[in-house]
Amino acid sequence: MAKLPSLTARKIVRALKRAGFVEDRQRGGHLILVHPETRARTVVPIHSGRTIKEPLLRAIIRDAGLTIEAFLGLV
């Protein structure tokens, strides 16, 4: 299993948008992104000054329907 870096929410959202996701809505500190073709949905917590650790990042990538290698290529 590949080791994932700790990334900020801004970098994760940017990578997901490159993969075709669009912002659906935001509720408090959580941004919901949806892919218009596959209808995949993922939630990214937006908390300034904090990084998203590996387990949560793996869950976001899994919910998005991406592989780890494909996601790291978008970062």
PyMOL commands that place a pseudoatom at each C-alpha (Angstrom):
pseudoatom trace, name=CA, resn=MET, resi=1, chain=A, elem=C, hetatm=0, pos=[0.000, 0.000, 0.000]
pseudoatom trace, name=CA, resn=ALA, resi=2, chain=A, elem=C, hetatm=0, pos=[1.311, 3.408, -0.958]
pseudoatom trace, name=CA, resn=LYS, resi=3, chain=A, elem=C, hetatm=0, pos=[1.952, 5.921, 1.787]
pseudoatom trace, name=CA, resn=LEU, resi=4, chain=A, elem=C, hetatm=0, pos=[-0.118, 9.045, 1.283]
pseudoatom trace, name=CA, resn=PRO, resi=5, chain=A, elem=C, hetatm=0, pos=[1.049, 12.518, 2.243]
pseudoatom trace, name=CA, resn=SER, resi=6, chain=A, elem=C, hetatm=0, pos=[-0.874, 14.753, 4.620]
pseudoatom trace, name=CA, resn=LEU, resi=7, chain=A, elem=C, hetatm=0, pos=[-2.552, 17.298, 2.376]
pseudoatom trace, name=CA, resn=THR, resi=8, chain=A, elem=C, hetatm=0, pos=[-4.545, 20.436, 2.992]
pseudoatom trace, name=CA, resn=ALA, resi=9, chain=A, elem=C, hetatm=0, pos=[-8.218, 20.514, 2.073]
pseudoatom trace, name=CA, resn=ARG, resi=10, chain=A, elem=C, hetatm=0, pos=[-7.482, 23.091, -0.629]
pseudoatom trace, name=CA, resn=LYS, resi=11, chain=A, elem=C, hetatm=0, pos=[-5.078, 20.722, -2.433]
pseudoatom trace, name=CA, resn=ILE, resi=12, chain=A, elem=C, hetatm=0, pos=[-7.526, 17.823, -2.188]
pseudoatom trace, name=CA, resn=VAL, resi=13, chain=A, elem=C, hetatm=0, pos=[-10.398, 19.885, -3.593]
pseudoatom trace, name=CA, resn=ARG, resi=14, chain=A, elem=C, hetatm=0, pos=[-8.170, 21.116, -6.432]
pseudoatom trace, name=CA, resn=ALA, resi=15, chain=A, elem=C, hetatm=0, pos=[-7.203, 17.521, -7.333]
pseudoatom trace, name=CA, resn=LEU, resi=16, chain=A, elem=C, hetatm=0, pos=[-10.832, 16.353, -7.241]
pseudoatom trace, name=CA, resn=LYS, resi=17, chain=A, elem=C, hetatm=0, pos=[-11.885, 19.230, -9.499]
pseudoatom trace, name=CA, resn=ARG, resi=18, chain=A, elem=C, hetatm=0, pos=[-9.187, 18.191, -11.966]
pseudoatom trace, name=CA, resn=ALA, resi=19, chain=A, elem=C, hetatm=0, pos=[-10.785, 14.720, -11.912]
pseudoatom trace, name=CA, resn=GLY, resi=20, chain=A, elem=C, hetatm=0, pos=[-14.113, 16.259, -12.957]
pseudoatom trace, name=CA, resn=PHE, resi=21, chain=A, elem=C, hetatm=0, pos=[-15.842, 16.825, -9.613]
pseudoatom trace, name=CA, resn=VAL, resi=22, chain=A, elem=C, hetatm=0, pos=[-17.912, 19.958, -9.040]
pseudoatom trace, name=CA, resn=GLU, resi=23, chain=A, elem=C, hetatm=0, pos=[-18.996, 21.616, -5.817]
pseudoatom trace, name=CA, resn=ASP, resi=24, chain=A, elem=C, hetatm=0, pos=[-22.521, 20.565, -4.915]
pseudoatom trace, name=CA, resn=ARG, resi=25, chain=A, elem=C, hetatm=0, pos=[-22.997, 22.353, -1.618]
pseudoatom trace, name=CA, resn=GLN, resi=26, chain=A, elem=C, hetatm=0, pos=[-21.304, 23.230, 1.644]
pseudoatom trace, name=CA, resn=ARG, resi=27, chain=A, elem=C, hetatm=0, pos=[-22.646, 22.748, 5.108]
pseudoatom trace, name=CA, resn=GLY, resi=28, chain=A, elem=C, hetatm=0, pos=[-20.524, 24.382, 7.746]
pseudoatom trace, name=CA, resn=GLY, resi=29, chain=A, elem=C, hetatm=0, pos=[-16.972, 23.143, 7.403]
pseudoatom trace, name=CA, resn=HIS, resi=30, chain=A, elem=C, hetatm=0, pos=[-17.762, 20.295, 5.022]
pseudoatom trace, name=CA, resn=LEU, resi=31, chain=A, elem=C, hetatm=0, pos=[-17.700, 20.678, 1.234]
pseudoatom trace, name=CA, resn=ILE, resi=32, chain=A, elem=C, hetatm=0, pos=[-19.676, 18.119, -0.765]
pseudoatom trace, name=CA, resn=LEU, resi=33, chain=A, elem=C, hetatm=0, pos=[-18.347, 17.398, -4.256]
pseudoatom trace, name=CA, resn=VAL, resi=34, chain=A, elem=C, hetatm=0, pos=[-20.187, 15.391, -6.915]
pseudoatom trace, name=CA, resn=HIS, resi=35, chain=A, elem=C, hetatm=0, pos=[-19.008, 13.964, -10.229]
pseudoatom trace, name=CA, resn=PRO, resi=36, chain=A, elem=C, hetatm=0, pos=[-21.672, 14.819, -12.849]
pseudoatom trace, name=CA, resn=GLU, resi=37, chain=A, elem=C, hetatm=0, pos=[-21.170, 11.672, -14.941]
pseudoatom trace, name=CA, resn=THR, resi=38, chain=A, elem=C, hetatm=0, pos=[-20.567, 8.929, -12.369]
pseudoatom trace, name=CA, resn=ARG, resi=39, chain=A, elem=C, hetatm=0, pos=[-22.668, 10.571, -9.608]
pseudoatom trace, name=CA, resn=ALA, resi=40, chain=A, elem=C, hetatm=0, pos=[-19.868, 9.738, -7.154]
pseudoatom trace, name=CA, resn=ARG, resi=41, chain=A, elem=C, hetatm=0, pos=[-20.052, 11.927, -4.053]
pseudoatom trace, name=CA, resn=THR, resi=42, chain=A, elem=C, hetatm=0, pos=[-17.391, 12.744, -1.527]
pseudoatom trace, name=CA, resn=VAL, resi=43, chain=A, elem=C, hetatm=0, pos=[-17.139, 15.076, 1.444]
pseudoatom trace, name=CA, resn=VAL, resi=44, chain=A, elem=C, hetatm=0, pos=[-14.016, 17.101, 2.245]
pseudoatom trace, name=CA, resn=PRO, resi=45, chain=A, elem=C, hetatm=0, pos=[-13.716, 18.816, 5.647]
pseudoatom trace, name=CA, resn=ILE, resi=46, chain=A, elem=C, hetatm=0, pos=[-12.556, 22.412, 5.219]
pseudoatom trace, name=CA, resn=HIS, resi=47, chain=A, elem=C, hetatm=0, pos=[-10.725, 23.488, 8.366]
pseudoatom trace, name=CA, resn=SER, resi=48, chain=A, elem=C, hetatm=0, pos=[-8.049, 26.118, 7.874]
pseudoatom trace, name=CA, resn=GLY, resi=49, chain=A, elem=C, hetatm=0, pos=[-4.631, 25.403, 9.272]
pseudoatom trace, name=CA, resn=ARG, resi=50, chain=A, elem=C, hetatm=0, pos=[-5.215, 21.645, 9.523]
pseudoatom trace, name=CA, resn=THR, resi=51, chain=A, elem=C, hetatm=0, pos=[-4.089, 18.878, 7.222]
pseudoatom trace, name=CA, resn=ILE, resi=52, chain=A, elem=C, hetatm=0, pos=[-6.115, 15.826, 6.321]
pseudoatom trace, name=CA, resn=LYS, resi=53, chain=A, elem=C, hetatm=0, pos=[-4.424, 12.687, 7.566]
pseudoatom trace, name=CA, resn=GLU, resi=54, chain=A, elem=C, hetatm=0, pos=[-3.938, 9.436, 5.670]
pseudoatom trace, name=CA, resn=PRO, resi=55, chain=A, elem=C, hetatm=0, pos=[-7.002, 7.414, 6.824]
pseudoatom trace, name=CA, resn=LEU, resi=56, chain=A, elem=C, hetatm=0, pos=[-9.459, 10.179, 5.952]
pseudoatom trace, name=CA, resn=LEU, resi=57, chain=A, elem=C, hetatm=0, pos=[-7.669, 10.874, 2.673]
pseudoatom trace, name=CA, resn=ARG, resi=58, chain=A, elem=C, hetatm=0, pos=[-7.996, 7.171, 1.743]
pseudoatom trace, name=CA, resn=ALA, resi=59, chain=A, elem=C, hetatm=0, pos=[-11.737, 7.354, 2.474]
pseudoatom trace, name=CA, resn=ILE, resi=60, chain=A, elem=C, hetatm=0, pos=[-12.136, 10.473, 0.313]
pseudoatom trace, name=CA, resn=ILE, resi=61, chain=A, elem=C, hetatm=0, pos=[-10.281, 8.792, -2.572]
pseudoatom trace, name=CA, resn=ARG, resi=62, chain=A, elem=C, hetatm=0, pos=[-12.385, 5.625, -2.192]
pseudoatom trace, name=CA, resn=ASP, resi=63, chain=A, elem=C, hetatm=0, pos=[-15.646, 7.621, -2.142]
pseudoatom trace, name=CA, resn=ALA, resi=64, chain=A, elem=C, hetatm=0, pos=[-14.535, 9.466, -5.269]
pseudoatom trace, name=CA, resn=GLY, resi=65, chain=A, elem=C, hetatm=0, pos=[-14.016, 6.170, -7.080]
pseudoatom trace, name=CA, resn=LEU, resi=66, chain=A, elem=C, hetatm=0, pos=[-10.361, 6.915, -7.842]
pseudoatom trace, name=CA, resn=THR, resi=67, chain=A, elem=C, hetatm=0, pos=[-7.247, 4.855, -7.356]
pseudoatom trace, name=CA, resn=ILE, resi=68, chain=A, elem=C, hetatm=0, pos=[-4.486, 6.166, -5.135]
pseudoatom trace, name=CA, resn=GLU, resi=69, chain=A, elem=C, hetatm=0, pos=[-2.112, 6.387, -8.095]
pseudoatom trace, name=CA, resn=ALA, resi=70, chain=A, elem=C, hetatm=0, pos=[-4.662, 8.326, -10.167]
pseudoatom trace, name=CA, resn=PHE, resi=71, chain=A, elem=C, hetatm=0, pos=[-5.302, 10.733, -7.281]
pseudoatom trace, name=CA, resn=LEU, resi=72, chain=A, elem=C, hetatm=0, pos=[-1.591, 11.331, -6.666]
pseudoatom trace, name=CA, resn=GLY, resi=73, chain=A, elem=C, hetatm=0, pos=[-1.232, 12.106, -10.379]
pseudoatom trace, name=CA, resn=LEU, resi=74, chain=A, elem=C, hetatm=0, pos=[-3.794, 14.888, -9.980]
pseudoatom trace, name=CA, resn=VAL, resi=75, chain=A, elem=C, hetatm=0, pos=[-2.143, 16.457, -6.922]
for i in range(1, 75): cmd.bond("trace and resi %d" % i, "trace and resi %d" % (i + 1))
show_as sticks, trace
zoom trace
